[in-house]
């Protein structure tokens, strides 16, 4: 399936009104890229260039545009898709300025994952001191940031990881309790850690393998936040299953939470501020040449990676998915 990614030369063109052209310095790899590649999510047209996160330098500005100039370092996350490219045209209102203190590689690895963590812990479910939080895939790109952020907010953080190597990272990122899912049943362990009370919220990006167990881990009136499905789409949930404990279930997306320019700027600003203050330490654990995006996808899917993964451009070319 990774072989459908093809490396091709493309004509980028000139930015139109309201647009800028950006030479990407670093591109963030995210599981949503895999979902589009394997058909879990449908692209609006075929063929298409994947990728929803990058940081780079403005190389051209569309006619009449103010507020952006050639040479600016900017970053974006979300739509439009197409960041697996050395250069791309972007709507100017979709990019944010990158503070001088933030390296482009850090910016490309923190935008989508960082803003996802921001809306999950500050807006979707507002984490407060004393909350008990369960984070699946705690050593992953978003999981690592969620662990750090919820710890800083005063929560007791329980994280699940797939192996002992990742357990050490999760502990370092602020998990008070780490569960190695290959060795123990996380539901039973959470029950033990919480003395049978359950957790206030579960942040679940794994999906099918963890979903039912996650519901079982929640206390009465707890929040099940399902924001990904790396192991497959969960089975449908009958409403009465939520009624037993008056549970809340949500399937949020960054695009809905950053629907306006103001929301985007506020979210990105909070992420960069937390990077600057040291609350968030970005782990760029893996870098691949952009031309090896297929290998990066394979490693991400087989759980060989931890923290953030970035693609570094080679030349003015881009990946397209022909079908």
N, C-alpha and C positions, 0 to 999 in steps of 0.2 A: 504493500500500500504506500510505503514511503517513496517508491519509485515514480509515482505520478508527479512528483515535484521535478520540474525541468528548468534548467538554467539557460536563459535566453537573453540576447541583446534586444533592447527596446528603445524606442524614441520617446523621451520624456516630454518634450515640448515646452512651451512657455506658459506661465501662469496667466489666467484670465482675471477679470475683475473680481476682487474679494479673495484671490488665491495667492499663495506663495510657492516657490520651488525650494525644496530643502535637500541638501546633500547629507544623507544619513551618516553619522559617525558610529552609531551603535544601535542595534535593533533588539528589542526584548522578545524572547520566546515565551509563549504562554500556552496553557493547555487548550485555550479556545482556538488556537491555530490548528491543533490536532483535530478538534471537533469539526472544523470547517473542511479540513483535508479528507477526513474519513466519512463525511456526509451526515454526521450527527446534527450539525447545523448546515443549512443550505445557503450557499452564496447567491446573491441576487442575479449574477450572470456568470456564464462560462465562456472561455477560460477566465481565471482570476488569479491575482497575486495575493497570497495570504499575508498575515502580519497586522497587528493592531497596536504596536508600540514602538517608538523610536525617538532618538534625539539626534539633532544635527544642526547644520549651519544654513541659514537662509542664503540662497544664491541668486534669487530673482524675486521681484515683487510685482504683482499685477497692477494694471493701470489704476491710478487714483487711490491706491491703498495707503492709509496712514497707520502709524502705530507699530509697524514692522519695517525693518530695513535690512539690506544685504549685510551679512556678517553676524547677525543676531544668532545666538545659540537658543534653540527652542526644542520643545519636546511635545509629544502628543500620545494619547492612548484612547483606543476605542475606534469609532468610525471616523473617516472612511478606511476600509481595509486596504492593505497594499504596502505595508512597511518592509516586506522582504525585497528591498530594492536599494540600489546605491543612491538614487535620487527619486523624489516623488513630488507630485503636486498635491498641496493640501489647502483646504479652506483656512484662511487666516484666523477665523474665530474658533478653530479647533485646537490650536497650538497654545502653549503657555511659555513664557520666558523662563529660562533656566538660570537660577542664581549663579553668579561667578564662582562661588565656593563649591558648586556641585559639578563633578566630572561628567562628561557626556555618557560614559559607560554606566555610571551610577544612575543618571537620569533615565536612561533607556531601560534600566532594570527595575526602577522604582515606580514609574508612572502608573502603569496599569495595575500592578500588584499593590503598590502603595495606596492608590486611590480606592482600590477594592477593599483593602484593610480599613481605610478611613471610614467609608460608608457603612461597613459591616459593624464596626465597634462604636461609632459615634452616632449613626442615624438609623440603621436597620434595627439593631438592638443596642441601646445605649448602655455600655458596660460601666459599672460604678464600683467603688470599693466594697469589698465583701461578697461580690458575686462569685459563683463557681462556674467556670467556663470549660467546656470540652472542645478541643481543636483537633480535627483529624488531619493527617498528613502535616504534622507540626514542623517538619524539617523542610517542607517544600517552599516554593517562592512566596506564596501568600501566607502559608502556615507559619513560616519563620517570623514574618512581620506581625501577624496576629498575636503570636506568643509574646513578642517583645512589647507590643502596644497594650495588650490586656494586662500584662504584668505591671506596666507603668501606671495603669489606671487603678491599680489596687485590687485586682481580681485574684482569686486562687485559680491557677491555670493547670489544666490536665491536658496533655498532648499525646496523641498516638503517632507512632512511626513504624516503619516496616522492618527495621533491623537495629542492632545495637550500635552500629556506627552512627546512624542518624539520631539515636537516643542522646548521645553526648552533645550533639549540636542543639537539640531541642531543649536540653537542660540549660545550656549556655544562653539560649535565647529567652529564658525566663519561665519555662515550664516547671512548676513545683513538683509535678508528678508526671512521669513519662511511662507510657504503656507500649511495649513492643508487641504489635498485633500478631506477629508470627509465633509468639511464645505464649500469649495469654489472651483470654477472652476479655475484651475491653469493657463490655457491659458489666460483668461480674466485678471487675477491678474498680470501675467507677462507683459501683454500689458500695464497695468496701471503703474507698477513699472518702466518700460523702456520708458514711454511716447510714446508708439506706435512704438518704434524703433526695439524692439526685442533683443535677446541675441546673442552673438558671437558663443556660443557652448552650446549644451545640452548633458549631460552625463546621459544616460537612461539605467538603469538595470531592469526596470519594464516590458517593452515590450508592449504587446497588449493593455493594458488599457491606456497607456500614449503616444504611438508612434505618432499618428496623431496630437494630441495636441502639442507634442514636435516640430514637423515640423512647425506647425503654429507659434510657439514662436520664431523661428529663424529670424534674420535679413538677408538681401540679402548677399549671399556668406557665410552664416553661416554653422557651422559643426554640423551634427547630429551624435553623437557617441553612437551607440546602443551596449552595452556590456553585456546584460543579458535579460532574459525574465521571471521574477518571476511570472508575471500574465498570461503568455502564449506567444506563438510566434506571432509577429505582422503579419498583412496581407501583402501580396506582395505590393511593391510600384511601380506604373507605372512611367517610367522615366520622362514623361512630368510634373509630380507632383513636381519633383525637379527643373525642368527648370524654373518654374514661378519666383523663387528667386535665381536661379543659386546655389542651395544648394549642399553641400558635404554630402554624407552618407557613413559611414563606420561601419563594424561589426568586430572589432578587437579582438584578443585573446592574452593572455599573452605568450602562447607557441610560437607564431610567432614573438613577440617582444623580447623575450629572447631566441632566437634560438641558440645562440652561448654561449660558456662558458664566453667569455669576456662580453657579454651583461648581462648575469646572474649576474656576480660579480659586474659589475658597478651598475646595478639596485638595488641589495641587499645592496650594500655599501651606495647608496644614501638614501635608506630607513632607515638603521641603523643610519646613520649620522643625519638624520632629527629627529629620536627618541631621540638621544643623545643631540641634541641642543634644544629640546623642541618644535620644529615646529609641530611634530606629537605626540599627546597624545593618547595612545592606550587604548581604553575602553574595557576591558575584563569583560563584564557585566554578562556573564553566563558561569558556569562550570558544566559539567555533567560527571558522570563516563562513560568511554567508553562503558561499558555494557548497558548503557541507550541511545545509539545513536539514536534508533528509536524515543524515546521521544523528543530528541533534534531536530530531523528532523521535527517532528510534530509541535513543538513550533516555529521553524524557518518559516515553511510554513504558519502558521496561524498568523504570524506577532506579535507574543508575545515577540520576542526578539529585542534587540537593541544593537548596537556596535558589538563587536566580541564575538563569542561563541567557547569555547574550550572543548575538550573531554580529560579526564584524565584517563590514562590506569589503569586497575585493576591487571591483571596477564598476563602470556604469552599465550594470546589467541587473536583471531581476528574475526572481522565480515566478513561474506561472503554473497553474494547475490546468491542464488541457481538458480535463473531463471530470 
